[in-house]
Amino acid sequence: MTGASSGPSSGGAAAPAAARAVGGQRVLIGHPRPPAVTVLRAALNSVGVRVVDVALDAEGVLAMVGRGAPDLLVLHLGLLSDGLDLIARLRALDGMRDAPILVLGRFPGAGERQALMRAGATDLIPRPVTRPELAARLRVHLENRSLNRSLQEVIRSLQSYHSGAVQRMTLARDMQLDLLPTVDERGGLERRYAIRLDSHFESSSELGGDIWGARALDDHRFAVFLCDFTGHGVAAALNTFRLHALLSKIDLPGDDPAETLGAINGLLVGLLPETQFATMLYAVIDVQAGAVVYATAGAPKPLVGRPDGVLEVGASLGLPLGVSPKASYRNRRLDFPPGSFLFLFSDALFEARDWDGQVFGYQGVVDLVNGLDSDAEIEGGPLRQLLERYFTTMPRPLADDLTALWISRRAVLPPGGGPD
């Protein structure tokens, strides 16, 4: 038997607020005695419920729930006289896993109450119960149901947004990684100039503000740069795309590091927002002259290790890019004979803090390089060895983006190999 609800309630001043909270929800009453349903219907009307269905037996309840799960189900204990499997069968139906099921009746002992709750009942309404108390209990469960549904909608919306954001961020990260030299491009430089080029790029978030690149200039010279834009995340990553576009589309004096930095600075001054800037090192490596000519714009000092074991720390001068249109830059030279290595890195390497909050420091980087086992054969080369030791004491993720480049010259050129 199914019955529609009665007309508007006369529940007093609180009724309009309750109606706004639970209005529009559907309640199913499973009760074997029609006269008692009138009391339940009146209590539901008083809290704003206008859609009330009624079933007189267990099969009727199952049939109605099968046609659509209600927002609240009130079951009389008498419908469970053949066992508690009715509640389990109801929970198995679509939409009923989290729906409130209230059992109304006389509960003689704690054991029976516990059995009902274990079977899947949400709450028990013991008789006798006054109409105001009954209305209050029903209102609480209907409001909780409404809140839970709203919360589930919010969760689904957030999950959808998060899934889309992750996909977009992954695409953006892949696009950013595509800005870096490919394996084939690096291999071409290694064969042409008899070098080994190892790199590491690690962003502190999904996207980073670091970018590096390398390109051939002629048969004995190639250029390499490492740029670090302030901050990290989307804004910093956008700046790496800007720089990549500038370097690929504008004719820069790529064989003169100081002039190259000056030209890039002139472009970025009018392009970057006022609070953003970039540090950069640009170097030209001449394997014929055995030298590195470089210029820096606030970048960390480069390190050059030579076959005799000497480790030279290069100088670093010059304002960061994008700060002032009057900034000027100066070329510096480091010897780079066969068997040497050049180590370039972003400031995250020495500005990071260990588990105790202590800054690693630039001297820590120097000590780390000096402590490498030059004779060890490790996949990934010295840079892999250095980073493995570094991250034994430095926690991940780092607070800033990290890029590291290790360029080493072969001590002896293979027959017919190397530059002319």
TORLO-406225 format. One record per residue: residue in three letters; x, y, z of N, C-alpha, C in turn. Coordinates in steps of 0.05 Angstrom, whole numbers, padded with zeros to 5 digits, always signed. Each point is the difference from the previous one (the first is absolute). Layout:
N
ALAXYZXYZXYZ;...
# end
This chain:
420
MET+00017-00024+00000-00017+00024+00000+00018+00025+00000;THR-00007+00019-00017+00015+00025-00002-00018+00023+00005;GLY+00009+00019+00016-00017+00023+00006+00016+00025-00003;ALA-00013+00021-00011+00013+00026-00002-00002+00014+00027;SER+00016+00020+00005+00000+00014+00025-00024+00018+00002;SER-00005+00009+00024-00022+00019+00004+00009+00028-00008;GLY-00018+00019+00005+00006+00028-00008+00020+00013+00018;PRO+00003+00027-00002+00020+00014+00015-00003-00004+00030;SER+00023-00001+00014+00000-00004+00028-00006+00025+00015;SER-00008-00003+00026-00003+00022+00018+00020-00003+00022;GLY+00025-00005-00007+00020-00006+00019+00012+00024+00015;GLY-00012+00024-00003+00010+00023+00016+00022+00014-00015;ALA+00013+00018+00015+00020+00018-00011+00024-00015-00012;ALA+00006-00024+00011+00024-00015-00009-00005-00015-00026;ALA-00025-00003-00007-00006-00017-00024+00011+00011-00026;PRO-00001+00027-00006+00011+00009-00025+00030-00006-00003;ALA+00015+00003+00022+00029-00005-00001+00005-00030-00005;ALA-00016-00017+00015+00004-00028-00004-00008-00009-00028;ALA-00021+00012-00011-00008-00007-00027+00021+00007-00020;ARG+00014+00023+00004+00021+00008-00018+00023-00020+00002;ALA+00005-00011+00025+00022-00019+00003-00005-00027-00012;VAL-00025-00010+00001-00005-00027-00009-00022-00002-00021;GLY-00011+00023-00008-00021+00000-00020+00008-00013-00026;GLY-00018-00016-00012+00006-00013-00025+00012-00028+00004;GLN+00006-00007+00025+00010-00027+00004-00023-00020+00001;ARG+00007-00025-00006-00021-00022-00001+00005-00019+00023;VAL-00021-00007+00015+00002-00018+00022-00018-00024-00005;LEU+00010-00024+00006-00016-00024-00002-00005-00011+00028;ILE-00025-00005+00006-00008-00012+00026-00008-00029-00005;GLY+00012-00018+00015-00008-00028-00001-00013-00007+00027;HIS-00026-00002+00000-00014-00004+00025-00025-00017-00005;PRO-00006-00021+00016-00023-00018-00005-00026+00012+00008;ARG-00001+00022+00015-00025+00011+00010-00005+00028-00012;PRO-00019+00002-00018-00006+00026-00013-00005+00022+00020;PRO-00015-00004+00022-00005+00022+00018+00025+00013+00011;ALA+00020-00017+00006+00025+00011+00011+00015+00016-00021;VAL-00005-00006-00025+00014+00015-00022-00008+00029+00001;THR-00025+00005+00008-00010+00028+00001+00017+00017+00019;VAL+00008-00012+00023+00017+00015+00018+00027+00006-00012;LEU+00012-00020-00013+00026+00004-00013-00002+00020-00022;ARG-00021-00001-00015-00004+00019-00022-00002+00029+00010;ALA-00015+00003+00022-00002+00027+00012+00027+00010+00010;ALA+00015-00018+00012+00027+00009+00010+00018+00008-00023;LEU-00002-00014-00022+00016+00007-00023-00010+00026-00013;ASN-00026+00004-00001-00010+00025-00010+00010+00024+00016;SER+00002-00005+00026+00008+00022+00018+00029+00009-00005;VAL+00016-00017-00012+00027+00008-00006+00004+00006-00030;GLY-00022+00002-00014+00002+00010-00028-00001-00022-00021;VAL-00002-00025+00007+00000-00021-00020-00027-00002-00014;ARG-00001+00001-00026-00025+00000-00015-00004-00026-00016;VAL+00020-00017-00002-00002-00024-00015+00004-00024+00019;VAL-00022-00014+00006+00001-00022+00019-00013-00025-00013;ASP+00015-00021-00003-00010-00025-00010-00003-00020+00023;VAL-00019-00018-00003-00007-00019+00021-00001-00028-00012;ALA+00012-00019+00015-00002-00029-00006-00008-00014+00025;LEU-00018-00020-00002-00010-00014+00023+00015-00026+00007;ASP+00017-00009-00018+00015-00024+00007+00028+00001-00012;ALA+00016-00020+00006+00029+00000-00008+00002+00000-00030;GLU-00016-00017-00014+00003-00001-00029-00008+00026-00013;GLY-00020+00014+00012-00007+00026-00011+00022+00020+00003;VAL+00014-00001+00023+00023+00018+00004+00022-00005-00020;LEU+00006-00026-00004+00021-00007-00020-00008+00009-00028;ALA-00025-00003-00007-00009+00008-00027+00002+00030-00004;MET-00008+00015+00020+00001+00030-00003+00029+00009+00000;VAL+00017-00011+00016+00029+00008+00000+00012-00008-00027;GLY-00008-00023-00010+00010-00008-00026-00006+00019-00022;ARG-00022+00015+00002-00008+00020-00020+00015+00027+00004;GLY+00012+00003+00022+00015+00025+00006+00005+00003+00029;ALA+00025+00003+00008+00008+00002+00028-00012+00026+00012;PRO-00012-00002+00024-00010+00024+00013+00023+00014+00015;ASP-00006+00025+00008+00020+00015+00016+00000-00010+00029;LEU-00022-00012+00009-00001-00011+00027-00021-00022+00000;LEU+00008-00022+00014-00018-00023+00002-00006-00005+00030;VAL-00026+00000+00007-00009-00006+00027-00013-00027+00000;LEU+00011-00019+00014-00010-00028+00001-00011-00006+00028;HIS-00024-00012+00000-00010-00010+00026+00013-00026+00006;LEU+00006-00004+00025+00014-00024+00009-00015-00025-00008;GLY-00027+00002-00002-00016-00023-00007+00006-00012-00027;LEU+00010+00017-00019+00007-00010-00027+00026-00017+00001;LEU+00014+00000+00022+00025-00015+00003-00004-00025+00016;SER-00026-00008+00005-00006-00022+00017+00012-00027-00011;ASP+00003-00002-00026+00011-00024-00012+00031+00000-00001;GLY+00012+00020+00012+00030+00001+00000+00009+00027-00009;LEU+00026+00005+00002+00012+00026-00006+00010+00002-00028;ASP-00005-00021-00016+00011+00001-00027-00013+00021-00018;LEU-00023+00010+00008-00013+00021-00016+00018+00025-00002;ILE+00013+00007+00022+00017+00024+00000+00024-00006-00019;ALA+00011-00023+00002+00023-00007-00017-00008+00000-00030;ARG-00024-00010-00006-00010+00001-00027-00004+00028-00010;LEU-00010+00017+00018-00004+00029-00007+00027+00013-00005;ARG+00019-00005+00017+00027+00012-00004+00012-00008-00027;ALA-00007-00023-00010+00012-00009-00025-00012+00013-00025;LEU-00023+00014+00004-00013+00013-00023+00014+00026-00007;ASP-00003+00009-00026+00012+00024-00009-00009+00024+00017;GLY+00020+00016+00007-00006+00025+00015-00005-00004+00029;MET+00001-00024+00011-00006-00005+00028+00024-00005+00018;ARG+00023+00001-00011+00024-00006+00016+00003+00020+00023;ASP-00005+00026-00006+00003+00021+00020-00027+00012+00009;ALA-00022-00009-00011-00026+00011+00008-00007-00006+00029;PRO-00010+00019+00015-00008-00005+00028-00024-00019+00001;ILE+00003-00021+00016-00022-00019+00006-00005+00001+00030;LEU-00024+00010+00007-00008+00002+00028-00020-00022+00007;VAL+00004-00013+00022-00017-00021+00009-00017+00010+00023;LEU-00026-00002-00002-00019+00009+00021-00012-00024+00014;GLY+00000+00000+00026-00012-00022+00015+00008-00001+00029;ARG-00007-00022+00013+00007-00004+00028+00024-00019+00000;PHE+00022+00008+00013+00024-00016+00001+00005-00009+00028;PRO-00005-00025+00006+00001-00009+00028+00028-00001+00012;GLY+00020-00004-00016+00026-00003+00012+00022+00011-00018;ALA+00024+00004+00013+00023+00011-00015+00009-00019-00022;GLY-00003-00026+00004+00009-00019-00021-00015+00004-00026;GLU-00027+00004+00003-00016+00005-00025+00008+00026-00013;ARG+00005+00020+00015+00009+00026-00011+00027-00004-00015;GLN+00018-00014+00012+00026-00004-00013-00003-00016-00026;ALA-00017-00020+00001-00004-00016-00024-00011+00016-00023;LEU-00019+00018+00006-00011+00017-00021+00021+00019-00011;MET+00016+00012+00017+00021+00018-00010+00020-00015-00017;ARG+00008-00024+00009+00019-00016-00015-00012-00008-00027;ALA-00026-00004-00001-00013-00008-00025-00001+00023-00020;GLY+00004+00025+00008+00000+00022-00018-00019+00022+00006;ALA-00014-00001+00023-00017+00023+00007+00017+00024+00007;THR-00011+00023-00008+00015+00026+00005-00007+00009+00029;ASP-00025-00003+00008-00008+00010+00026-00025-00016+00009;LEU-00005+00001+00026-00023-00014+00011-00018+00021+00014;ILE-00026-00001-00005-00019+00018+00013-00018-00016+00018;PRO+00006+00000+00026-00015-00017+00018-00028+00012+00005;ARG-00020-00018+00002-00027+00008+00009-00002-00005+00030;PRO-00016+00017+00013-00016+00023-00011+00017+00024-00005;VAL-00008+00016-00019+00015+00024-00008-00021+00022-00005;THR+00006+00024+00009-00018+00022-00004+00003+00010-00029;ARG-00020+00014-00010+00001+00010-00027+00023+00021-00003;PRO+00003+00019+00019+00023+00019-00003+00027-00014-00001;GLU+00004-00021+00017+00025-00014+00000+00004-00015-00026;LEU-00022-00013-00010+00001-00014-00025+00007+00018-00023;ALA-00013+00024+00000+00006+00020-00022+00029+00009+00002;ALA+00010+00004+00024+00028+00009+00003+00019-00021-00010;ARG-00005-00026+00007+00018-00021-00009+00000-00002-00030;LEU-00024+00001-00012-00002-00002-00029+00014+00024-00014;ARG-00003+00024+00011+00012+00023-00012+00031-00002+00000;VAL+00011-00010+00022+00029-00002+00002+00010-00019-00022;HIS-00013-00022-00004+00010-00019-00020-00004+00010-00028;LEU-00022+00014-00005-00004+00012-00027+00020+00022-00006;GLU+00006+00017+00020+00020+00021-00004+00027-00012-00004;ASN+00007-00021+00015+00026-00013-00004+00001-00013-00028;ARG-00022-00011-00009+00000-00012-00027+00004+00021-00021;SER-00013+00023+00004+00004+00023-00019+00028+00010+00000;LEU+00011+00003+00024+00028+00009+00002+00020-00020-00012;ASN-00005-00026+00005+00018-00020-00011-00001+00000-00031;ARG-00025+00003-00011-00001+00001-00029+00014+00025-00011;SER-00003+00022+00014+00014+00024-00009+00030-00004+00001;LEU+00008-00013+00022+00029-00005+00003+00010-00018-00022;GLN-00015-00021-00007+00008-00018-00021+00002+00014-00027;GLU-00019+00019-00005+00001+00015-00025+00025+00017+00000;VAL+00007+00013+00023+00024+00016+00001+00024-00018-00005;ILE+00001-00023+00013+00022-00019-00004+00003-00008-00029;ARG-00022-00007-00012+00001-00008-00028+00010+00023-00018;SER-00009+00024+00007+00009+00023-00016+00030+00005+00004;LEU+00009-00003+00025+00029+00004+00005+00016-00022-00013;GLN-00010-00024+00001+00014-00022-00013+00003+00004-00030;SER-00023+00010-00012+00001+00005-00029+00019+00023-00006;TYR-00001+00021+00017+00019+00022-00005+00029-00009+00004;HIS+00004-00016+00021+00028-00009+00005+00010-00018-00022;SER-00018-00018-00010+00008-00017-00022+00008+00016-00025;GLY-00017+00021-00006+00005+00017-00023+00026+00016+00004;ALA+00004+00010+00025+00023+00016+00006+00026-00017-00003;VAL-00002-00025+00010+00024-00018-00002+00006-00005-00029;GLN-00020-00005-00016+00004-00005-00029+00013+00025-00013;ARG-00011+00023+00006+00011+00025-00011+00028+00005+00009;MET+00005-00005+00026+00027+00004+00011+00020-00020-00012;THR-00009-00025-00004+00018-00020-00012+00007+00008-00029;LEU-00020+00010-00015+00005+00009-00027+00019+00023+00000;ALA-00004+00019+00018+00018+00024+00002+00028-00009+00007;ARG+00002-00019+00019+00027-00009+00007+00014-00014-00023;ASP-00015-00016-00015+00012-00013-00023+00009+00020-00021;MET-00016+00021-00003+00007+00021-00019+00025+00015+00010;GLN+00003+00004+00026+00024+00013+00010+00024-00017-00003;LEU-00003-00026+00005+00023-00018-00004+00008-00001-00029;ASP-00019+00004-00019+00007+00001-00028+00017+00023-00008;LEU+00002+00021+00018+00017+00022-00006+00030-00007+00004;LEU+00005-00021+00015+00028-00007+00006+00011-00016-00024;PRO+00027+00000-00003+00012-00016-00021-00008-00029+00001;THR-00005-00011-00023-00008-00028-00002+00024-00018+00003;VAL-00005-00026+00004+00022-00019+00002+00017+00000-00026;ASP-00013+00001-00023+00015+00000-00025+00017+00026-00003;GLU-00011+00023+00008+00015+00025-00001+00024-00001+00018;ARG-00004-00011+00024+00023-00002+00018+00021-00020-00010;GLY-00010-00022-00012+00019-00019-00011+00016+00011-00023;GLY-00013+00017-00016+00015+00013-00022+00022+00018+00010;LEU-00005+00015+00022+00020+00017+00011+00023-00017+00012;GLU-00007-00022+00014+00020-00016+00012+00019-00012-00021;ARG-00011-00009-00022+00017-00012-00021+00017+00021-00014;ARG-00012+00023-00005+00014+00021-00015+00023+00012+00015;TYR-00004+00004+00026+00020+00014+00016+00015-00017+00020;ALA-00004-00027-00002+00014-00019+00018-00005+00007+00029;ILE-00025+00003+00007-00007+00007+00028-00021-00020+00010;ARG-00005+00003+00025-00024-00014+00012-00016+00021+00014;LEU-00026+00000-00005-00018+00020+00011-00022-00014+00016;ASP+00001+00002+00026-00020-00011+00018-00016+00023+00012;SER-00026-00004+00003-00018+00021+00010-00020-00011+00020;HIS-00010+00018+00017-00021-00007+00019-00019+00024+00002;PHE-00026-00005-00003-00020+00021+00002-00021-00010+00020;GLU-00006+00015+00021-00019-00008+00020-00015+00025+00010;SER-00025+00001-00005-00016+00023+00009-00011-00005+00028;SER-00003+00022+00015-00010-00002+00028-00030-00005-00001;SER-00014+00007-00021-00028-00005-00004-00003-00013-00027;GLU-00025-00002-00010-00004-00013-00025+00014+00014-00023;LEU+00003+00027+00002+00014+00016-00020+00022+00015+00013;GLY+00020+00006-00015+00023+00014+00011+00008+00025-00016;GLY+00019+00015+00011+00010+00024-00014+00028-00002-00010;ASP+00010-00025-00001+00027-00004-00011-00001-00009-00029;ILE+00020+00007-00015+00003-00009-00027+00030+00000-00008;TRP+00008-00019-00015+00028+00000-00009-00001-00009-00030;GLY+00023+00006-00013+00002-00007-00028+00028-00001-00009;ALA+00005-00012-00023+00027-00002-00012-00003-00001-00030;ARG+00019+00012-00014-00001-00001-00030+00027+00004-00011;ALA+00004-00012-00023+00026+00002-00014+00003+00028-00012;LEU+00025+00010+00001+00006+00025-00013+00017-00004-00025;ASP+00021-00016+00002+00016-00008-00023+00014-00026+00007;ASP+00020-00007-00015+00012-00027+00003+00015-00004+00027;HIS+00007+00022+00013+00014-00003+00026-00012+00015+00023;ARG-00023+00013-00005-00013+00015+00022-00030-00007+00002;PHE-00009-00001+00024-00029-00003+00005-00007+00017+00024;ALA-00026+00008+00001-00009+00018+00021-00019-00016+00018;VAL+00000+00007+00026-00017-00012+00019-00010+00022+00019;PHE-00025-00002+00009-00010+00019+00019-00018-00013+00021;LEU-00002+00013+00022-00018-00009+00022-00013+00025+00011;CYS-00027+00000-00001-00015+00023+00009-00020-00008+00021;ASP-00003+00017+00021-00017-00006+00022-00018+00025+00005;PHE-00026-00002-00006-00018+00021+00005-00009+00000+00029;THR-00005+00023+00011-00008+00003+00027-00027-00015+00005;GLY-00002-00013+00024-00024-00014+00006-00001-00027-00013;HIS-00023-00013+00002-00005-00025-00013-00030-00003-00005;GLY-00008-00021-00013-00028-00004-00007-00006+00011-00027;VAL-00026+00007-00005-00009+00007-00027+00013+00026-00010;ALA+00001+00020+00017+00011+00026-00009+00029-00003-00008;ALA+00016-00014+00016+00028-00004-00007+00003-00017-00026;ALA-00017-00020-00002+00001-00017-00024-00006+00016-00026;LEU-00020+00018+00002-00006+00016-00023+00024+00017-00009;ASN+00016+00008+00019+00024+00016-00007+00020-00017-00015;THR+00001-00027+00007+00019-00017-00015-00009-00002-00029;PHE-00026-00001-00005-00009-00001-00028+00006+00027-00014;ARG-00002+00022+00014+00007+00026-00011+00029+00000-00009;LEU+00018-00009+00018+00028+00000-00006+00006-00019-00024;HIS-00012-00023+00000+00005-00019-00022-00008+00013-00026;ALA-00022+00014-00001-00009+00013-00024+00019+00021-00009;LEU+00010+00016+00019+00020+00021-00006+00025-00012-00012;LEU+00010-00021+00012+00026-00012-00009-00003-00013-00027;SER-00024-00010-00007-00003-00014-00025-00008+00018-00023;LYS-00012+00023+00006-00010+00017-00021+00016+00026-00005;ILE+00016+00007+00019+00015+00026-00002+00029-00006-00005;ASP+00012+00015-00018+00028-00003-00006+00017+00012+00021;LEU+00011-00017+00018+00016+00010+00022+00030-00005-00005;PRO+00018+00016+00011+00029-00004-00003+00009-00024+00016;GLY-00008-00024-00008+00004-00023+00016+00028-00008+00006;ASP+00020+00011-00015+00027-00008+00005+00014+00019+00020;ASP-00014+00020+00009+00011+00019+00020-00019+00000+00024;PRO+00008-00014+00022-00018-00003+00023-00010+00027+00011;ALA+00019+00019+00004-00008+00026+00012-00020+00014-00018;GLU+00005+00001-00026-00019+00014-00018-00027-00015-00001;THR+00001-00026+00002-00024-00016-00001-00018+00006+00025;LEU+00013+00001+00024-00015+00006+00024-00011+00029-00002;GLY+00015+00018-00010-00009+00028-00003-00024+00002-00018;ALA+00000-00015-00022-00022+00000-00019-00025-00012+00013;ILE+00003-00023+00014-00023-00013+00013-00011+00018+00022;ASN+00018+00013+00015-00010+00018+00021-00016+00023-00012;GLY+00008+00011-00022-00015+00021-00012-00028-00008-00008;LEU-00003-00025-00008-00026-00010-00008-00017-00006+00024;LEU+00012-00011+00021-00016-00008+00024-00008+00023+00017;VAL+00015+00022+00000-00007+00023+00016-00028+00010-00006;GLY-00007+00000-00025-00027+00010-00008-00020-00022-00001;LEU+00008-00025+00005-00018-00023-00003-00008-00012+00026;LEU+00018-00002+00020-00006-00012+00025-00016+00019+00018;PRO-00019-00010+00016-00013+00017+00020+00021+00012+00019;GLU-00007+00021+00014+00019+00016+00015+00014-00016+00022;THR-00013-00019+00012+00012-00015+00022+00014-00025-00009;GLN+00002-00005-00025+00012-00025-00010+00027+00006-00014;PHE+00018-00019+00002+00026+00003-00013+00012-00028-00004;ALA+00023-00001-00011+00013-00026-00005+00030+00002+00004;THR+00011-00021+00011+00029-00003+00000+00008-00018-00022;MET+00024+00005-00012+00007-00016-00023+00031-00001-00003;LEU+00009-00022-00009+00028-00003-00008+00000-00010-00029;TYR+00016+00014-00016+00003-00007-00028+00029-00004-00006;ALA+00007-00023-00011+00029-00007-00004+00004-00010-00028;VAL+00024+00006-00011+00009-00011-00026+00024-00017+00007;ILE-00002-00026-00007+00022-00019+00005+00015-00005-00025;ASP+00026+00005+00001+00017-00003-00024+00018-00023+00005;VAL-00005-00023-00013+00016-00024+00006+00027+00001-00015;GLN+00002+00018-00019+00026+00003-00014+00019+00017+00017;ALA-00011+00022+00011+00016+00018+00017+00002-00011+00028;GLY-00016-00019+00008+00000-00010+00027-00009+00021+00020;ALA-00022+00013-00006-00009+00022+00017-00030+00002+00002;VAL-00009+00011+00022-00028+00007+00003-00002+00030+00004;VAL-00014+00014-00018-00005+00029+00002-00030+00003+00008;TYR-00004+00014+00022-00028+00001+00011-00006+00027+00011;ALA-00025+00005+00004-00009+00025+00013-00024-00009+00018;THR-00004+00015+00022-00021-00007+00018-00018+00024+00006;ALA-00025-00006+00005-00019+00021+00008-00012-00010+00027;GLY+00016+00003+00021-00009-00008+00027-00001-00030+00004;ALA+00011-00015-00018-00001-00030+00002+00021-00010+00019;PRO-00003-00025+00010+00021-00012+00017+00026-00002-00015;LYS+00022+00000+00016+00027-00002-00012+00004-00027-00012;PRO+00011-00001-00024+00006-00027-00013+00024-00013+00013;LEU+00001-00026-00002+00023-00015+00010+00013-00015-00023;VAL+00027+00002-00001+00015-00015-00020+00021-00017+00014;GLY-00001-00026-00005+00020-00018+00011+00018-00009-00022;ARG+00026-00001+00006+00020-00006-00020+00014-00027+00006;PRO+00013-00012-00020+00012-00026+00003+00020-00002+00023;ASP+00013+00022+00007+00019+00000+00022-00013+00001+00028;GLY-00027+00000+00000-00014+00000+00026-00008+00028+00010;VAL+00009+00021-00014-00006+00027+00008-00030+00006-00006;LEU-00014+00012+00019-00028+00008-00004+00000+00030+00002;GLU-00008+00013-00022+00000+00029-00001-00029+00010+00001;VAL-00005+00020+00017-00026+00012+00003+00000+00026-00016;GLY-00017+00001-00020-00001+00024-00017-00014+00023+00014;ALA+00004+00024-00010-00012+00024+00012-00029+00002-00011;SER-00016+00015+00014-00027+00005-00010-00008+00029+00007;LEU-00004+00016-00021-00007+00028+00004-00023+00006-00020;GLY-00013+00023+00004-00021+00008-00018-00027-00002+00012;LEU-00017+00020-00005-00027+00000+00010-00017-00022-00013;PRO-00020-00011+00014-00018-00019-00013-00014+00013-00024;LEU-00009-00017-00018-00013+00010-00024-00028+00011+00007;GLY-00007+00021-00014-00027+00012+00004-00001+00021+00021;VAL+00022+00006+00014-00001+00019+00022+00005+00029-00009;SER+00020+00004-00017+00006+00027-00009+00009+00000-00029;PRO-00010+00019-00016+00009+00002-00028+00029+00009-00002;LYS+00012+00010+00021+00028+00009+00000+00019-00021+00008;ALA-00009-00024+00007+00018-00021+00009+00020-00007-00022;SER+00025-00005+00008+00020-00009-00019+00014-00025+00010;TYR+00011-00015-00018+00012-00026+00008+00028-00003-00011;ARG+00015-00017+00013+00029-00002-00007+00007-00029-00005;ASN+00016-00005-00021+00010-00027-00005+00023-00007+00018;ARG+00000-00025+00008+00022-00011+00016+00009-00026-00013;ARG+00025-00008+00007+00012-00024-00013+00010-00019+00020;LEU-00005-00026-00005+00010-00022+00016+00014-00020-00018;ASP+00023-00010+00008+00013-00021-00015-00016-00025+00001;PHE-00002-00014-00023-00017-00024-00002+00014-00021-00018;PRO+00023-00010+00009+00015-00019-00017-00014-00028+00000;PRO+00009-00018-00018-00011-00027+00000+00002-00013+00028;GLY-00020-00015+00008-00001-00012+00026-00012+00018+00021;SER-00009+00024-00007-00012+00018+00019-00031-00004+00001;PHE-00012+00012+00020-00029+00000+00001-00010+00028+00008;LEU-00024+00007-00009-00013+00025+00007-00026-00007+00014;PHE-00004+00011+00024-00025-00005+00015-00016+00025+00003;LEU-00024+00001-00011-00018+00022+00002-00025-00009+00015;PHE-00012+00018+00016-00023-00008+00016-00016+00025+00008;SER-00026-00004+00006-00016+00022+00010+00003+00003+00030;ASP-00008+00022+00011+00006+00006+00028-00015-00018+00019;ALA-00020-00015-00009-00014-00019+00018+00019-00020+00012;LEU+00022-00006-00014+00019-00021+00009+00013+00009+00027;PHE+00007+00025+00003+00013+00008+00024-00018+00016+00019;GLU-00023+00009-00009-00018+00014+00018-00019-00019+00015;ALA-00001-00025-00008-00018-00019+00013+00009-00005+00029;ARG-00019-00008+00017+00005-00005+00028-00003-00030+00006;ASP+00017-00010+00018-00001-00028+00007-00022-00005+00020;TRP-00002-00024+00011-00021-00008+00018+00001+00017+00026;ASP+00023+00011+00007+00002+00016+00024-00004+00030-00006;GLY-00006+00007-00025-00004+00028-00007+00025+00015-00007;GLN+00023-00014-00003+00025+00013-00006+00003+00003-00031;VAL+00008+00024-00008+00004+00004-00029+00025-00015-00010;PHE-00003-00014-00023+00022-00016-00010+00025+00018-00006;GLY-00005+00023-00013+00022+00019-00005+00016-00006-00025;TYR+00012+00021-00011+00016-00004-00024+00025-00016+00007;GLN+00012+00004+00023+00024-00016+00007-00008-00029+00002;GLY-00025-00006+00008-00008-00028+00000+00000-00012-00027;VAL-00007+00016-00021+00002-00010-00027+00029-00006-00008;VAL+00017+00019+00007+00029-00004-00006+00011-00025+00013;ASP-00007-00003+00025+00009-00024+00015-00011-00026-00013;LEU-00025+00002-00009-00013-00023-00012+00015-00008-00026;VAL+00007+00020-00016+00014-00005-00025+00028-00011+00006;ASN+00013+00011+00020+00027-00009+00007+00000-00029+00010;GLY-00022-00008+00012-00002-00026+00012-00009-00022-00019;LEU-00005+00006-00025-00008-00020-00019+00023-00020-00007;ASP-00008-00024-00004+00019-00021-00008+00003+00000-00031;SER+00021+00013-00009+00003+00003-00029+00004-00026-00015;ASP+00009-00021+00014+00005-00025-00013-00024-00019+00000;ALA-00021+00008+00015-00024-00017+00002-00015+00000-00026;GLU-00008-00024-00009-00016-00003-00024-00029-00002+00009;ILE-00015+00022-00002-00028+00002+00008-00017+00008-00024;GLU-00021-00014-00003-00019+00007-00022-00010+00028+00006;GLY+00001+00018-00020-00008+00027+00004+00024+00018+00006;GLY+00024-00012+00004+00024+00015+00003+00003+00015+00026;PRO+00019+00018+00002+00005+00015+00025-00025+00015+00011;LEU-00016+00010-00018-00024+00015+00009-00019-00018+00015;ARG-00003-00024-00009-00018-00019+00014+00012-00006+00028;GLN+00026-00004+00001+00013-00005+00026-00003+00023+00018;LEU+00003+00024-00010-00003+00025+00016-00028+00003+00011;LEU-00020-00004-00016-00027+00004+00009-00009-00022+00019;GLU+00010-00024-00003-00007-00022+00019+00011+00007+00027;ARG+00024+00011+00002+00012+00008+00025-00015+00024+00012;TYR-00007+00018-00018-00013+00025+00009-00027-00007+00013;PHE-00016-00017-00012-00027-00005+00010+00000-00020+00023;THR+00023-00009+00009+00001-00016+00025-00005+00018+00024;THR+00005+00026-00003-00004+00019+00022-00020+00021-00005;MET-00008+00004-00026-00018+00021-00007-00028-00011-00006;PRO-00020+00009+00014-00027-00011-00005-00013+00009-00026;ARG-00016-00017-00011-00016+00007-00023-00029+00003+00008;PRO-00016+00017-00014+00009+00016-00023+00015+00025+00010;LEU+00018+00010-00018+00014+00024+00007-00019+00024-00001;ALA+00008+00021+00013-00016+00024+00001+00001+00016-00026;ASP+00020-00007-00017+00003+00015-00026+00007-00020-00021;ASP-00001+00009-00025+00006-00017-00023+00030-00005-00002;LEU+00008-00024-00007+00028-00007-00001+00007-00009-00029;THR+00021+00013-00011+00011-00009-00025+00030-00003+00004;ALA+00012-00021-00010+00029-00004+00002+00010-00012-00026;LEU+00023+00011-00009+00013-00009-00025+00029-00007+00006;TRP+00008-00023-00010+00028-00009+00003+00011-00006-00027;ILE+00019+00016-00009+00012-00003-00027+00029-00007+00004;SER+00007-00024-00009+00028-00009+00003+00012-00006-00028;ARG+00026+00007-00002+00015-00005-00025+00015-00026+00003;ARG+00001-00014-00022+00015-00025+00000+00030+00006+00003;ALA+00013-00016+00016+00029+00004+00004+00016-00006-00025;VAL-00008-00020-00015+00013-00008-00025-00021-00002-00022;LEU+00004+00013-00022-00019-00001-00022+00002-00027-00014;PRO-00022-00011-00008+00000-00026-00015+00011+00005-00027;PRO+00012-00021-00013+00011+00004-00027-00021+00010-00019;GLY+00007+00022-00013-00018+00012-00019-00023+00015+00012;GLY-00001+00002+00027-00022+00013+00014+00007+00028+00007;GLY-00019+00014+00010+00004+00027+00009+00001+00020-00022;PRO+00005+00025+00006+00001+00021-00019+00024-00001-00018;ASP-00001+00014-00022+00023+00001-00018+00022+00015+00013;
# end
